[in-house]
Amino acid sequence: MRNYDKFQLWLRDLIYRICDYLIYILVFSIFIAIIMTLFALPDQLHALLDFSSESLIGFLQYAINMLIAVEMIHVVCKPSLDSVVEVLIIAVTREVIINHFSTLETLIAILSLAVLFLIRKFLFIKQIDKEEA
């Protein structure tokens, strides 16, 4: 092997390791943000005592956003096809529930959810995914 090839491999490995550390720093900061946001949970629950649809929508936005953030950490730390599809399903479902879409946008969202469920049901083989991890 030439010296240039050794240097190129060493540099590629160094960049890969630096990127790994940056990912963990970002995941840790997201985790800290989730913990800090959990302190607002009592206020969100107290707002539900208004018995209005706006307070329920606000709570659902809060809860689903927290769920998506936790699932994203799960995907980054332990990536698998199943967890990626789960995050996509949750994100699309959040948009359908929280936002008031037009009929066409709602139809597209429902079709995308159907495609995600079909992918999860028929195109996903758990044994292959576990071998890659």
N, C-alpha and C positions, 0 to 999 in steps of 0.2 A: 504494500500500500504506500502510496506517495504521501509525503508530509501534508500536502494540500488536502488530500482526502481525510486524513486523520484530523486535521484542524476543522474541516467542514463537519465531520461527525461530532467532534467535541462541541463546536458552536451550536449545532442543532440540539444536542442534548442539554446544553446550558440554557438555551432559550426555552426548551420544553419544561425544564425544571422551574425556571422563573415564572412561566405562565401558570404552572401548577400552584405555586405559592400565591400568585395574584388571585387565582380563582378562590383559594381558601380564605384569603383576606376579604374578598368581596362577599363570600358566603357567610363568613363570621359577622361582617357588618350588617348584612341582611338579617341574620339571626338576632343581633342586638336590637335592630330596629323593630323586629317582631316582638321581642320581649318588652321594649319600651311602649309599643302600641297596645300591648295587653293591659297596661295600666288604665287605658281609656275604656276598657270593657264595662266596668260598673256604670259609667256615664251612659254608654250605649244601651245597657239594660234598663237603666232608669228612664231613658227617653221612651222606652216601649210602654211606659205607664200612661202615655198620652192616648193610647188606643186609637191612633190615627194611622192611615196607610203610609204617610210620609215617614213616620218613625219606624215602621216595619221595613220599608224600603231602605232607609238609612242603616238599620241594623244588618239587613241582608248584605248590603254593599260592604260594610265593615267586616262581617264574618267571612264572606266569600273571598274578599281581598286577602284576608289573613290566611285562609286555606290555600289560595293560589301561591302565596309567598312561601308557605311551609312546603308545599308540593314542589316548588321550584328548587328549594334547597335540597330536597330529596332527589330530584333529577340530577342536579349538579354533583352531589356527593356520590350517588350510586345510580348512574345512568342505565336505563333499560327502556326497551320499546314500550313496555307496559306503563311505566311511570310517565313517559312522554305523552302517550295517548290519554292517560288520565288527566294530565294538566290541560291538554287541549280541550278535552270534554268539559272540564270544570270552567275553563275560560269562556268557551262558547256558551255554555249554559248560563254563566253569569251575565253575559251580554244580553241574552234573550230575556232573562228574568228582570234585570235592573232597567235596561233601556227600553223605551217604547218605540219599537221599530215599525216601519211601514209593512204592509202585507208582503211585498216582495222580499224585503230584508229578512222578515221572519221566516219566510219559506226557504230562503238561502241558508239561514242559520239551522233550521230543522234538517235540511238536506245534508249540511255539513256534519251535524251530529249523527245522522244516520250513517254517513260514510265512515265516521270515526268508530261507531259501534260495529259496523261491518268489518272494518280493518281489525278491530280487537277480537271479533268473534272468529273470522275465517282466515285472516292472513297472518295472524300472530301465533308463533309456535314457541311456547315457554321454554322448552328444552334447548332450543337454539339460542335464545336470548341469555339463558343462564350459562351456557358454555362460553359465550363471548365475554361475560362479565368477569 
